[in-house]
């Protein structure tokens, strides 16, 4: 009995393996790496915001002592001004976390213990909506927080 030639079988098998095995694994690896990187950047943003808040919170409402002068401490007038400084610090840490260009955190909250003075604590919570490259899945909400003692 003579065998039929099977030209093209290897090409079909290669196409199936690439399509259903290799490409999903590759995109999963890329997406997983982006997720870990973004989560790490979010944690750094919360930590940097808490650092700024812990240094500046003790100076809220003060003047003199070289406040806001070159080389002097930053003295926010109100808790709102402190929050603005914390948001700016958090945004600085979230640069280039998204290929879509939306790299700023969705929400940054600053909470001081009572009183908001030296020896107390400041908590910074940061949330970010992580958008996957493949639009098949829904975005994931990421959270990070940091607590530091006010100096």
C-alpha positions in Angstrom: 0.0 0.0 0.0 1.3 3.3 -1.0 1.4 6.2 1.5 -0.1 9.6 0.7 2.3 12.5 1.0 1.6 14.7 4.0 3.2 18.0 2.9 2.0 20.9 5.0 1.2 18.9 8.1 4.1 20.4 10.0 3.1 23.9 9.0 -0.5 23.4 10.3 0.8 22.0 13.6 3.3 24.9 14.0 0.5 27.4 13.4 -1.7 25.7 16.0 1.0 25.6 18.6 2.0 29.2 18.0 -1.6 30.4 18.1 -2.9 28.5 21.1 0.2 27.9 23.2 3.1 30.3 22.6 1.3 33.6 22.0 -1.0 33.4 25.1 2.0 32.5 27.2 4.0 35.4 25.8 1.2 37.9 26.3 0.6 36.5 29.8 4.3 36.9 30.7 4.3 40.5 29.4 1.1 41.4 31.2 2.3 39.7 34.5 5.5 41.7 34.3 3.6 45.0 33.7 1.3 44.2 36.6 4.2 43.6 39.0 6.0 46.7 37.8 2.9 48.9 38.2 2.2 47.5 41.6 5.7 48.2 42.7 5.5 51.8 41.3 2.2 52.3 43.1 3.8 51.1 46.4 6.7 53.6 45.8 4.3 56.4 45.1 2.5 55.7 48.4 5.8 55.6 50.3 7.1 58.8 48.6 3.9 60.6 49.4 4.1 59.4 53.0 7.7 60.6 53.2 6.8 64.1 52.0 3.8 64.2 54.3 5.9 63.1 57.3 8.5 65.8 56.7 6.0 68.6 55.8 3.1 67.9 58.2 5.0 69.2 61.2 5.3 72.6 59.5 1.6 73.1 58.6 0.6 76.7 59.2 4.0 77.9 60.4 6.0 80.8 59.0 9.5 82.1 59.7 12.4 79.7 60.3 13.3 80.0 56.6 9.9 78.5 55.6 9.6 78.0 51.8 13.0 79.7 51.3 15.8 78.2 49.2 17.3 75.4 51.3 14.6 75.8 54.0 11.7 73.6 54.9 8.5 73.5 52.8 5.8 74.9 55.1 2.3 74.2 53.7 -0.3 76.6 54.9 -3.1 74.1 55.3 -3.7 70.3 55.2 -5.0 70.9 51.6 -1.7 72.4 50.6 0.1 69.4 52.2 -2.2 67.1 50.2 -1.3 68.9 47.0 2.4 68.4 47.7 1.8 64.7 48.5 -0.2 64.2 45.3 2.7 65.8 43.3 5.2 63.5 44.9 3.0 60.4 44.2 2.5 61.5 40.6 6.3 61.8 40.2 6.7 58.1 41.2 4.0 56.9 38.8 5.7 58.2 35.6 5.8 55.8 32.7 3.7 53.0 34.3 1.2 52.8 31.5 1.8 52.6 27.7 -1.6 54.3 27.3 -0.3 57.5 28.9 -2.6 57.6 31.9 0.0 57.2 34.6 -1.3 59.4 37.4 -3.0 57.7 40.4 -6.7 57.8 40.4 -7.0 58.8 44.0 -4.5 59.9 46.7 -5.7 60.4 50.3 -3.7 61.8 53.2 -4.9 61.2 56.7 -3.2 62.5 59.8 -3.5 61.1 63.3 -4.9 63.6 65.8 -3.1 65.9 66.2 -1.3 66.3 62.9 2.0 67.3 64.5 5.4 65.9 65.3 5.1 62.4 66.9 1.8 61.6 65.2 1.4 59.5 62.1 0.4 60.2 58.6 -1.2 57.7 56.3 -1.2 57.9 52.5 -3.5 55.7 50.4 -3.1 55.5 46.7 -5.4 53.8 44.2 -4.8 53.2 40.5 -6.8 51.5 37.8 -4.5 49.1 36.0 -5.6 48.7 32.3 -4.5 45.5 30.6 -3.0 45.6 27.1 -5.6 43.1 25.8 -9.1 44.6 26.1 -10.5 41.2 26.7 -10.3 41.6 30.5 -11.7 44.3 32.7 -9.3 46.8 34.4 -8.0 45.9 37.9 -8.1 48.4 40.8 -4.7 48.5 42.6 -4.3 49.9 46.1 -1.2 50.8 48.2 -0.7 52.6 51.5 2.1 53.8 53.6 2.2 55.0 57.2 5.0 57.2 58.6 5.7 59.1 61.8 5.6 62.9 61.5 9.0 64.4 62.2 
